[in-house]
Amino acid sequence: MVAGGLGVAPLKTVSAQSACAGVPFTDVSTFCAEIRIAYYTGITLGTTATTYSPSNPVTRDTMAAFTTRTLNFALLRGSPRSAVGFLWSPGMGANIGTVGTSPAGVASDGVDLWIADGGSQKLFRVSHNGNSLATWTGLSGASDVLVVPGRVIVTGTNVNIYAIDPSQAAGQVTPSGTSPSAGGVGLAFDGQKVWRPSAAATTLSLLNPDGTYVAEFGPLPTPTRGIFFDGTYMWVVSGTGNLRQINPATFAFSDVSLGATFSSTVRPGFDGENLWVPNPDSNQIFIVRPSSDTVIATVTGNGLNGPNAVAFDGLRMLVTNKNGNSVSLFQATDQTPLGSISLSQAMAPSQAASDGINFFVIGSGNAQLWKF
């Protein structure tokens, strides 16, 4: 970390007297390239218009400002939204069509959307403009959809497991396997196995990526309300308000108390550092730090009304509000509210996904697909 000043200064003209070309600071002569980058990216502003104060100690509050600016700059520059010039926060969405009759699950493979609809017993492949590309039929109870290497896994409110090969022609499908208990509360992939919890059973099912059944894992606190993988640990939300952290390699676990019960299924999200767990009963989002198994913040307001699903686009978090027929947006780095957006009446948004540029929301109430 380059030491030096934090102070906010007006627009500066680069001084010809600076020993470091390209910066206005007259008191620096070493680490010129590093200081120049820090200056032009806004990480440091100097202690005055012409001084950097390279020998000054960096206090903890100054370090926090440096770190936050660095993180925000890295996220903005690395975001696909920046590459295509989509630098605004979504202020409104667009209904880009209807899909099925009561879609419950949506996932993005980075190019297309995969939408599971138990009402019509179909899996839809949809372009990011809402155009229908392919339809698979015969998926009884379909509600959960997960993209894994070479397959799209679909499960739902019965014991059937469907593994769709996207490279093959669409058509009627049959189950690739079955599990002991019905699902309907989410799917997660740890890189080797698909994890399928049950709303009622005390165990969850482990599946191969081809959809074949492997084994049961448990016991788990019941009822299960959701599941998510953060790249290291599997997280299972229970209706009693516990969040169970599970090591997929050893199956060792620990519990985090959220202090609130969950009466319905939720779809947590992950911002790369923290887990976002929505609670539709208390109109809260619990921000959980996996590295310490602690709740570091509780988010309220900003239009939260029955929050039930979270998606991340690399910069922002979108939360669907099933009771409010709306979505709420937050800055991922510090949970700053970015406003809420109303959807159509009776939409009952059930899940959200992102391709890194856009957000997509489906509604089980009116089968609409919205794009932000």
C-alpha positions as a LaTeX table, in Angstrom:
\begin{tabular}{lrrr}
\hline
Residue & $x$ (\AA) & $y$ (\AA) & $z$ (\AA) \\
\hline
Met1 & 0.00 & 0.00 & 0.00 \\
Val2 & 1.37 & 3.39 & $-0.99$ \\
Ala3 & 1.49 & 5.73 & 1.98 \\
Gly4 & 0.42 & 9.32 & 1.75 \\
Gly5 & $-2.45$ & 11.74 & 2.03 \\
Leu6 & $-6.15$ & 11.15 & 1.99 \\
Gly7 & $-7.53$ & 14.67 & 1.87 \\
Val8 & $-10.16$ & 15.75 & $-0.63$ \\
Ala9 & $-8.76$ & 18.36 & $-2.98$ \\
Pro10 & $-10.12$ & 20.29 & $-5.97$ \\
Leu11 & $-9.20$ & 19.43 & $-9.54$ \\
Lys12 & $-5.44$ & 19.73 & $-9.86$ \\
Thr13 & $-3.13$ & 20.75 & $-12.66$ \\
Val14 & $-0.02$ & 18.60 & $-12.89$ \\
Ser15 & 2.95 & 20.65 & $-11.74$ \\
Ala16 & 6.08 & 20.84 & $-13.85$ \\
Gln17 & 8.05 & 21.01 & $-10.59$ \\
Ser18 & 7.11 & 17.48 & $-9.54$ \\
Ala19 & 9.96 & 15.02 & $-9.68$ \\
Cys20 & 7.39 & 12.40 & $-10.62$ \\
Ala21 & 5.96 & 13.14 & $-14.04$ \\
Gly22 & 2.20 & 13.04 & $-14.28$ \\
Val23 & 1.32 & 13.90 & $-10.67$ \\
Pro24 & 0.89 & 17.29 & $-8.99$ \\
Phe25 & 2.87 & 16.39 & $-5.86$ \\
Thr26 & 6.15 & 18.25 & $-5.42$ \\
Asp27 & 7.35 & 16.19 & $-2.44$ \\
Val28 & 7.76 & 12.78 & $-4.13$ \\
Ser29 & 10.64 & 11.37 & $-6.13$ \\
Thr30 & 10.38 & 7.61 & $-5.67$ \\
Phe31 & 7.65 & 5.02 & $-6.38$ \\
Cys32 & 6.47 & 7.39 & $-9.09$ \\
Ala33 & 4.60 & 4.79 & $-11.13$ \\
Glu34 & 2.73 & 3.48 & $-8.10$ \\
Ile35 & 1.81 & 6.96 & $-6.86$ \\
Arg36 & 0.70 & 7.98 & $-10.36$ \\
Ile37 & $-1.64$ & 4.98 & $-10.59$ \\
Ala38 & $-3.01$ & 5.63 & $-7.10$ \\
Tyr39 & $-3.63$ & 9.27 & $-8.01$ \\
Tyr40 & $-5.31$ & 8.74 & $-11.37$ \\
Thr41 & $-7.56$ & 5.96 & $-10.08$ \\
Gly42 & $-8.72$ & 8.10 & $-7.17$ \\
Ile43 & $-7.23$ & 5.91 & $-4.46$ \\
Thr44 & $-5.24$ & 8.85 & $-3.09$ \\
Leu45 & $-5.98$ & 12.56 & $-3.42$ \\
Gly46 & $-2.95$ & 13.93 & $-1.60$ \\
Thr47 & $-2.80$ & 15.88 & 1.64 \\
Thr48 & $-2.97$ & 19.20 & $-0.27$ \\
Ala49 & $-3.18$ & 20.15 & $-3.92$ \\
Thr50 & 0.60 & 19.78 & $-4.33$ \\
Thr51 & 1.76 & 17.52 & $-1.47$ \\
Tyr52 & 1.57 & 13.80 & $-0.99$ \\
Ser53 & 3.37 & 13.62 & 2.40 \\
Pro54 & 5.06 & 10.28 & 1.67 \\
Ser55 & 6.58 & 9.96 & 5.15 \\
Asn56 & 3.37 & 10.53 & 7.08 \\
Pro57 & 1.97 & 7.50 & 8.94 \\
Val58 & $-1.23$ & 5.99 & 7.62 \\
Thr59 & $-3.96$ & 5.89 & 10.27 \\
Arg60 & $-6.60$ & 3.18 & 10.44 \\
Asp61 & $-9.33$ & 5.46 & 9.06 \\
Thr62 & $-7.10$ & 6.52 & 6.18 \\
Met63 & $-6.27$ & 2.89 & 5.49 \\
Ala64 & $-9.99$ & 2.10 & 5.41 \\
Ala65 & $-10.52$ & 4.85 & 2.82 \\
Phe66 & $-7.61$ & 3.58 & 0.69 \\
Thr67 & $-8.88$ & 0.00 & 0.88 \\
Thr68 & $-12.48$ & 0.90 & 0.06 \\
Arg69 & $-11.46$ & 3.04 & $-2.90$ \\
Thr70 & $-9.21$ & 0.25 & $-4.17$ \\
Leu71 & $-11.98$ & $-2.34$ & $-3.86$ \\
Asn72 & $-14.60$ & $-0.18$ & $-5.54$ \\
Phe73 & $-12.21$ & 0.70 & $-8.37$ \\
Ala74 & $-11.25$ & $-2.95$ & $-8.91$ \\
Leu75 & $-14.91$ & $-4.02$ & $-9.00$ \\
Leu76 & $-15.85$ & $-1.25$ & $-11.41$ \\
Arg77 & $-12.93$ & $-1.83$ & $-13.80$ \\
Gly78 & $-13.35$ & $-5.62$ & $-13.70$ \\
Ser79 & $-17.10$ & $-5.60$ & $-14.22$ \\
Pro80 & $-18.48$ & $-6.61$ & $-17.65$ \\
Arg81 & $-20.86$ & $-3.66$ & $-17.23$ \\
Ser82 & $-17.90$ & $-1.29$ & $-17.54$ \\
Ala83 & $-16.68$ & $-2.96$ & $-20.72$ \\
Val84 & $-20.02$ & $-2.35$ & $-22.46$ \\
Gly85 & $-20.67$ & 1.05 & $-20.90$ \\
Phe86 & $-23.54$ & 0.04 & $-18.60$ \\
Leu87 & $-22.36$ & 2.19 & $-15.70$ \\
Trp88 & $-25.72$ & 3.30 & $-14.34$ \\
Ser89 & $-27.62$ & 1.62 & $-11.55$ \\
Pro90 & $-30.83$ & 0.09 & $-12.93$ \\
Gly91 & $-33.58$ & 2.65 & $-12.40$ \\
Met92 & $-36.29$ & 0.69 & $-14.13$ \\
Gly93 & $-36.85$ & $-2.75$ & $-15.55$ \\
Ala94 & $-38.57$ & $-4.12$ & $-18.60$ \\
Asn95 & $-40.95$ & $-7.02$ & $-18.98$ \\
Ile96 & $-39.36$ & $-9.01$ & $-21.82$ \\
Gly97 & $-41.97$ & $-11.74$ & $-22.05$ \\
Thr98 & $-43.76$ & $-14.57$ & $-20.31$ \\
Val99 & $-42.31$ & $-18.02$ & $-19.71$ \\
Gly100 & $-44.52$ & $-21.01$ & $-18.92$ \\
Thr101 & $-47.32$ & $-20.69$ & $-16.41$ \\
Ser102 & $-45.70$ & $-20.47$ & $-12.97$ \\
Pro103 & $-41.88$ & $-20.39$ & $-13.27$ \\
Ala104 & $-40.02$ & $-20.93$ & $-10.01$ \\
Gly105 & $-36.34$ & $-21.28$ & $-10.88$ \\
Val106 & $-33.95$ & $-19.33$ & $-13.12$ \\
Ala107 & $-30.21$ & $-19.67$ & $-13.74$ \\
Ser108 & $-27.79$ & $-18.07$ & $-16.19$ \\
Asp109 & $-24.99$ & $-19.94$ & $-17.96$ \\
Gly110 & $-23.41$ & $-16.61$ & $-18.94$ \\
Val111 & $-25.10$ & $-16.61$ & $-22.35$ \\
Asp112 & $-28.63$ & $-17.93$ & $-21.96$ \\
Leu113 & $-31.22$ & $-18.28$ & $-19.21$ \\
Trp114 & $-32.62$ & $-21.59$ & $-18.00$ \\
Ile115 & $-36.09$ & $-21.38$ & $-16.46$ \\
Ala116 & $-37.84$ & $-24.24$ & $-14.65$ \\
Asp117 & $-41.64$ & $-24.20$ & $-14.62$ \\
Gly118 & $-43.52$ & $-26.76$ & $-12.57$ \\
Gly119 & $-46.90$ & $-25.56$ & $-13.79$ \\
Ser120 & $-46.24$ & $-26.61$ & $-17.38$ \\
Gln121 & $-43.65$ & $-29.24$ & $-16.38$ \\
Lys122 & $-41.11$ & $-27.66$ & $-18.72$ \\
Leu123 & $-37.57$ & $-26.33$ & $-18.83$ \\
Phe124 & $-37.12$ & $-23.29$ & $-21.06$ \\
Arg125 & $-33.91$ & $-22.05$ & $-22.63$ \\
Val126 & $-34.36$ & $-18.32$ & $-23.20$ \\
Ser127 & $-32.05$ & $-15.70$ & $-24.68$ \\
His128 & $-31.17$ & $-12.66$ & $-22.61$ \\
Asn129 & $-33.58$ & $-10.68$ & $-24.78$ \\
Gly130 & $-36.46$ & $-12.95$ & $-23.81$ \\
Asn131 & $-36.57$ & $-15.01$ & $-27.02$ \\
Ser132 & $-37.47$ & $-18.67$ & $-26.60$ \\
Leu133 & $-34.63$ & $-20.90$ & $-27.84$ \\
Ala134 & $-35.65$ & $-24.42$ & $-26.79$ \\
Thr135 & $-38.12$ & $-26.23$ & $-24.53$ \\
Trp136 & $-37.80$ & $-29.55$ & $-22.72$ \\
Thr137 & $-41.00$ & $-31.24$ & $-21.54$ \\
Gly138 & $-41.97$ & $-33.86$ & $-18.99$ \\
Leu139 & $-40.22$ & $-32.32$ & $-15.97$ \\
Ser140 & $-42.78$ & $-33.03$ & $-13.28$ \\
Gly141 & $-42.69$ & $-30.62$ & $-10.34$ \\
Ala142 & $-39.80$ & $-28.59$ & $-11.77$ \\
Ser143 & $-38.82$ & $-25.67$ & $-9.52$ \\
Asp144 & $-35.04$ & $-25.67$ & $-8.99$ \\
Val145 & $-32.50$ & $-25.24$ & $-11.79$ \\
Leu146 & $-28.71$ & $-25.30$ & $-11.59$ \\
Val147 & $-26.06$ & $-25.00$ & $-14.32$ \\
Val148 & $-23.08$ & $-27.36$ & $-13.89$ \\
Pro149 & $-20.36$ & $-28.32$ & $-16.38$ \\
Gly150 & $-22.02$ & $-30.09$ & $-19.30$ \\
Arg151 & $-25.47$ & $-30.31$ & $-17.72$ \\
Val152 & $-28.43$ & $-28.33$ & $-16.45$ \\
Ile153 & $-29.85$ & $-29.98$ & $-13.32$ \\
Val154 & $-33.55$ & $-29.61$ & $-12.58$ \\
Thr155 & $-35.36$ & $-30.87$ & $-9.50$ \\
Gly156 & $-38.49$ & $-29.87$ & $-7.72$ \\
Thr157 & $-41.36$ & $-30.79$ & $-5.48$ \\
Asn158 & $-41.06$ & $-34.55$ & $-6.03$ \\
Val159 & $-38.18$ & $-37.06$ & $-5.91$ \\
Asn160 & $-37.25$ & $-36.81$ & $-9.61$ \\
Ile161 & $-33.85$ & $-35.56$ & $-10.80$ \\
Tyr162 & $-33.41$ & $-34.34$ & $-14.36$ \\
Ala163 & $-30.01$ & $-33.75$ & $-16.02$ \\
Ile164 & $-30.30$ & $-31.91$ & $-19.35$ \\
Asp165 & $-27.44$ & $-31.95$ & $-21.87$ \\
Pro166 & $-27.56$ & $-28.46$ & $-23.48$ \\
Ser167 & $-25.70$ & $-29.72$ & $-26.56$ \\
Gln168 & $-28.53$ & $-32.13$ & $-27.42$ \\
Ala169 & $-31.83$ & $-31.34$ & $-29.09$ \\
Ala170 & $-34.71$ & $-30.38$ & $-26.85$ \\
Gly171 & $-37.66$ & $-32.71$ & $-26.32$ \\
Gln172 & $-39.32$ & $-35.02$ & $-23.86$ \\
Val173 & $-37.10$ & $-36.00$ & $-20.94$ \\
Thr174 & $-37.14$ & $-38.73$ & $-18.34$ \\
Pro175 & $-35.59$ & $-38.61$ & $-14.86$ \\
Ser176 & $-31.86$ & $-39.26$ & $-14.63$ \\
Gly177 & $-32.41$ & $-40.53$ & $-11.11$ \\
Thr178 & $-34.41$ & $-40.09$ & $-7.94$ \\
Ser179 & $-33.62$ & $-39.11$ & $-4.37$ \\
Pro180 & $-35.28$ & $-40.38$ & $-1.17$ \\
Ser181 & $-37.09$ & $-37.09$ & $-0.50$ \\
Ala182 & $-38.72$ & $-34.33$ & $-2.48$ \\
Gly183 & $-36.77$ & $-31.10$ & $-2.97$ \\
Gly184 & $-38.06$ & $-27.70$ & $-3.91$ \\
Val185 & $-35.76$ & $-25.64$ & $-1.69$ \\
Gly186 & $-32.79$ & $-25.05$ & $-3.97$ \\
Leu187 & $-29.70$ & $-26.70$ & $-5.46$ \\
Ala188 & $-25.98$ & $-26.06$ & $-5.06$ \\
Phe189 & $-22.80$ & $-27.42$ & $-6.67$ \\
Asp190 & $-19.44$ & $-27.74$ & $-4.87$ \\
Gly191 & $-17.41$ & $-28.61$ & $-7.98$ \\
Gln192 & $-17.90$ & $-32.34$ & $-7.55$ \\
Lys193 & $-21.36$ & $-33.04$ & $-6.19$ \\
Val194 & $-24.77$ & $-31.43$ & $-6.48$ \\
Trp195 & $-26.45$ & $-30.86$ & $-3.11$ \\
Arg196 & $-30.23$ & $-31.16$ & $-2.97$ \\
Pro197 & $-31.94$ & $-30.40$ & 0.35 \\
Ser198 & $-35.49$ & $-31.36$ & 1.28 \\
Ala199 & $-38.01$ & $-29.15$ & 3.00 \\
Ala200 & $-39.07$ & $-31.89$ & 5.39 \\
Ala201 & $-36.37$ & $-34.57$ & 5.62 \\
Thr202 & $-33.50$ & $-34.41$ & 8.11 \\
Thr203 & $-31.00$ & $-35.28$ & 5.37 \\
Leu204 & $-30.06$ & $-33.84$ & 1.98 \\
Ser205 & $-29.18$ & $-35.75$ & $-1.18$ \\
Leu206 & $-25.78$ & $-35.73$ & $-2.86$ \\
Leu207 & $-25.89$ & $-36.16$ & $-6.64$ \\
Asn208 & $-23.39$ & $-36.59$ & $-9.44$ \\
Pro209 & $-23.33$ & $-33.85$ & $-12.10$ \\
Asp210 & $-25.06$ & $-36.28$ & $-14.47$ \\
Gly211 & $-28.05$ & $-36.39$ & $-12.14$ \\
Thr212 & $-27.47$ & $-39.82$ & $-10.64$ \\
Tyr213 & $-28.02$ & $-40.26$ & $-6.92$ \\
Val214 & $-25.01$ & $-40.83$ & $-4.62$ \\
Ala215 & $-25.91$ & $-40.69$ & $-0.93$ \\
Glu216 & $-27.67$ & $-38.85$ & 1.87 \\
Phe217 & $-26.00$ & $-36.41$ & 4.26 \\
Gly218 & $-27.30$ & $-35.44$ & 7.66 \\
Pro219 & $-28.77$ & $-34.93$ & 10.08 \\
Leu220 & $-29.82$ & $-31.38$ & 9.36 \\
Pro221 & $-32.05$ & $-29.02$ & 11.34 \\
Thr222 & $-35.51$ & $-28.98$ & 9.84 \\
Pro223 & $-37.26$ & $-27.58$ & 8.00 \\
Thr224 & $-34.65$ & $-26.63$ & 5.38 \\
Arg225 & $-35.35$ & $-23.30$ & 3.68 \\
Gly226 & $-32.41$ & $-22.78$ & 1.31 \\
Ile227 & $-28.87$ & $-23.69$ & 0.27 \\
Phe228 & $-25.85$ & $-21.89$ & $-1.22$ \\
Phe229 & $-22.16$ & $-22.62$ & $-1.98$ \\
Asp230 & $-19.64$ & $-19.81$ & $-1.48$ \\
Gly231 & $-16.68$ & $-21.52$ & $-3.16$ \\
Thr232 & $-15.44$ & $-23.06$ & 0.09 \\
Tyr233 & $-18.40$ & $-24.01$ & 2.26 \\
Met234 & $-21.93$ & $-25.19$ & 1.71 \\
Trp235 & $-24.54$ & $-23.19$ & 3.64 \\
Val236 & $-27.97$ & $-24.53$ & 4.59 \\
Val237 & $-30.72$ & $-22.25$ & 5.94 \\
Ser238 & $-33.11$ & $-23.82$ & 8.44 \\
Gly239 & $-36.59$ & $-22.66$ & 9.32 \\
Thr240 & $-35.56$ & $-22.38$ & 12.97 \\
Gly241 & $-33.13$ & $-19.57$ & 12.14 \\
Asn242 & $-29.84$ & $-21.48$ & 12.06 \\
Leu243 & $-27.42$ & $-21.19$ & 9.18 \\
Arg244 & $-25.32$ & $-24.35$ & 8.93 \\
Gln245 & $-21.82$ & $-24.14$ & 7.44 \\
Ile246 & $-20.65$ & $-27.49$ & 5.99 \\
Asn247 & $-17.20$ & $-28.39$ & 4.69 \\
Pro248 & $-17.86$ & $-30.46$ & 1.52 \\
Ala249 & $-14.56$ & $-32.33$ & 1.86 \\
Thr250 & $-14.87$ & $-33.42$ & 5.50 \\
Phe251 & $-18.59$ & $-32.80$ & 6.20 \\
Ala252 & $-17.59$ & $-31.00$ & 9.40 \\
Phe253 & $-20.13$ & $-28.31$ & 10.26 \\
Ser254 & $-20.90$ & $-25.39$ & 12.53 \\
Asp255 & $-24.02$ & $-23.29$ & 13.06 \\
Val256 & $-24.62$ & $-19.55$ & 12.94 \\
Ser257 & $-27.73$ & $-18.24$ & 14.68 \\
Leu258 & $-29.59$ & $-15.61$ & 12.64 \\
Gly259 & $-32.05$ & $-14.85$ & 15.41 \\
Ala260 & $-35.13$ & $-15.09$ & 13.20 \\
Thr261 & $-37.26$ & $-17.92$ & 11.86 \\
Phe262 & $-37.96$ & $-18.65$ & 8.18 \\
Ser263 & $-41.42$ & $-19.85$ & 7.15 \\
Ser264 & $-40.70$ & $-20.19$ & 3.42 \\
Thr265 & $-37.93$ & $-20.96$ & 0.95 \\
Val266 & $-35.22$ & $-18.37$ & 0.33 \\
Arg267 & $-32.44$ & $-18.05$ & $-2.26$ \\
Pro268 & $-29.31$ & $-16.58$ & $-0.64$ \\
Gly269 & $-26.65$ & $-14.73$ & $-2.60$ \\
Phe270 & $-22.88$ & $-14.24$ & $-2.31$ \\
Asp271 & $-20.94$ & $-11.06$ & $-3.08$ \\
Gly272 & $-17.52$ & $-12.71$ & $-3.20$ \\
Glu273 & $-16.87$ & $-12.11$ & 0.49 \\
Asn274 & $-20.15$ & $-12.25$ & 2.40 \\
Leu275 & $-23.35$ & $-14.26$ & 2.24 \\
Trp276 & $-26.64$ & $-12.39$ & 1.87 \\
Val277 & $-29.54$ & $-14.30$ & 3.47 \\
Pro278 & $-32.99$ & $-12.74$ & 2.88 \\
Asn279 & $-35.76$ & $-13.26$ & 5.42 \\
Pro280 & $-39.28$ & $-12.64$ & 4.09 \\
Asp281 & $-40.78$ & $-12.94$ & 7.59 \\
Ser282 & $-38.77$ & $-10.14$ & 9.20 \\
Asn283 & $-38.09$ & $-8.05$ & 6.04 \\
Gln284 & $-34.36$ & $-8.28$ & 6.71 \\
Ile285 & $-31.21$ & $-9.41$ & 4.98 \\
Phe286 & $-28.55$ & $-11.01$ & 7.15 \\
Ile287 & $-24.97$ & $-10.35$ & 5.98 \\
Val288 & $-22.85$ & $-13.29$ & 7.12 \\
Arg289 & $-19.05$ & $-13.43$ & 6.97 \\
Pro290 & $-18.03$ & $-17.04$ & 6.19 \\
Ser291 & $-14.47$ & $-16.63$ & 7.46 \\
Ser292 & $-15.66$ & $-15.95$ & 11.01 \\
Asp293 & $-19.13$ & $-17.52$ & 11.06 \\
Thr294 & $-20.65$ & $-14.23$ & 12.21 \\
Val295 & $-23.51$ & $-11.95$ & 11.21 \\
Ile296 & $-21.72$ & $-8.67$ & 10.50 \\
Ala297 & $-24.76$ & $-6.61$ & 9.47 \\
Thr298 & $-28.54$ & $-6.72$ & 9.22 \\
Val299 & $-30.02$ & $-4.76$ & 6.32 \\
Thr300 & $-33.53$ & $-3.27$ & 6.49 \\
Gly301 & $-35.48$ & $-0.64$ & 4.58 \\
Asn302 & $-34.95$ & 0.27 & 0.90 \\
Gly303 & $-38.31$ & $-1.24$ & $-0.01$ \\
Leu304 & $-37.68$ & $-4.70$ & 1.46 \\
Asn305 & $-41.07$ & $-6.40$ & 1.61 \\
Gly306 & $-40.93$ & $-10.16$ & 1.80 \\
Pro307 & $-37.34$ & $-10.46$ & 0.46 \\
Asn308 & $-36.80$ & $-13.98$ & $-0.83$ \\
Ala309 & $-33.99$ & $-14.15$ & $-3.43$ \\
Val310 & $-30.64$ & $-12.43$ & $-4.04$ \\
Ala311 & $-28.50$ & $-12.04$ & $-7.17$ \\
Phe312 & $-25.07$ & $-10.39$ & $-7.69$ \\
Asp313 & $-23.88$ & $-8.69$ & $-10.90$ \\
Gly314 & $-20.31$ & $-8.03$ & $-9.75$ \\
Leu315 & $-21.11$ & $-4.57$ & $-8.35$ \\
Arg316 & $-24.63$ & $-4.63$ & $-6.97$ \\
Met317 & $-26.96$ & $-6.98$ & $-5.11$ \\
Leu318 & $-30.55$ & $-7.32$ & $-6.30$ \\
Val319 & $-33.16$ & $-8.63$ & $-3.86$ \\
Thr320 & $-36.61$ & $-9.76$ & $-4.97$ \\
Asn321 & $-39.59$ & $-8.82$ & $-2.77$ \\
Lys322 & $-42.34$ & $-11.41$ & $-3.15$ \\
Asn323 & $-44.85$ & $-9.46$ & $-1.04$ \\
Gly324 & $-44.09$ & $-6.05$ & $-2.53$ \\
Asn325 & $-43.89$ & $-7.16$ & $-6.19$ \\
Ser326 & $-40.64$ & $-5.23$ & $-6.41$ \\
Val327 & $-36.87$ & $-5.50$ & $-6.28$ \\
Ser328 & $-34.39$ & $-3.67$ & $-4.04$ \\
Leu329 & $-30.84$ & $-2.78$ & $-5.09$ \\
Phe330 & $-27.77$ & $-2.40$ & $-2.86$ \\
Gln331 & $-24.10$ & $-1.62$ & $-3.34$ \\
Ala332 & $-22.31$ & $-4.90$ & $-2.72$ \\
Thr333 & $-19.28$ & $-3.47$ & $-0.91$ \\
Asp334 & $-21.07$ & $-1.63$ & 1.90 \\
Gln335 & $-24.82$ & $-2.38$ & 1.55 \\
Thr336 & $-25.57$ & 1.21 & 0.50 \\
Pro337 & $-29.23$ & 1.34 & $-0.66$ \\
Leu338 & $-29.61$ & 2.11 & $-4.38$ \\
Gly339 & $-33.40$ & 2.23 & $-4.40$ \\
Ser340 & $-36.27$ & $-0.12$ & $-5.14$ \\
Ile341 & $-38.14$ & $-0.75$ & $-8.39$ \\
Ser342 & $-41.78$ & $-1.78$ & $-8.73$ \\
Leu343 & $-42.72$ & $-4.73$ & $-10.92$ \\
Ser344 & $-46.14$ & $-5.63$ & $-12.28$ \\
Gln345 & $-48.94$ & $-6.39$ & $-9.84$ \\
Ala346 & $-49.40$ & $-10.04$ & $-8.83$ \\
Met347 & $-45.97$ & $-10.93$ & $-10.24$ \\
Ala348 & $-44.81$ & $-12.61$ & $-7.02$ \\
Pro349 & $-41.10$ & $-12.60$ & $-7.96$ \\
Ser350 & $-39.66$ & $-15.99$ & $-7.08$ \\
Gln351 & $-36.01$ & $-15.93$ & $-8.13$ \\
Ala352 & $-33.35$ & $-13.77$ & $-9.77$ \\
Ala353 & $-30.16$ & $-14.32$ & $-11.75$ \\
Ser354 & $-27.43$ & $-12.23$ & $-13.38$ \\
Asp355 & $-25.16$ & $-12.66$ & $-16.37$ \\
Gly356 & $-22.71$ & $-10.08$ & $-14.97$ \\
Ile357 & $-24.32$ & $-7.26$ & $-16.94$ \\
Asn358 & $-28.07$ & $-7.58$ & $-16.46$ \\
Phe359 & $-30.35$ & $-8.85$ & $-13.74$ \\
Phe360 & $-33.25$ & $-11.16$ & $-14.59$ \\
Val361 & $-36.29$ & $-11.78$ & $-12.39$ \\
Ile362 & $-39.07$ & $-14.31$ & $-12.86$ \\
Gly363 & $-42.53$ & $-14.20$ & $-11.34$ \\
Ser364 & $-44.49$ & $-17.28$ & $-10.31$ \\
Gly365 & $-47.67$ & $-15.21$ & $-10.12$ \\
Asn366 & $-47.92$ & $-14.07$ & $-13.75$ \\
Ala367 & $-45.03$ & $-15.95$ & $-15.45$ \\
Gln368 & $-43.31$ & $-12.72$ & $-16.47$ \\
Leu369 & $-39.57$ & $-12.39$ & $-17.09$ \\
Trp370 & $-38.10$ & $-8.97$ & $-16.25$ \\
Lys371 & $-34.71$ & $-7.61$ & $-17.27$ \\
Phe372 & $-32.77$ & $-4.83$ & $-15.53$ \\
\hline
\end{tabular}
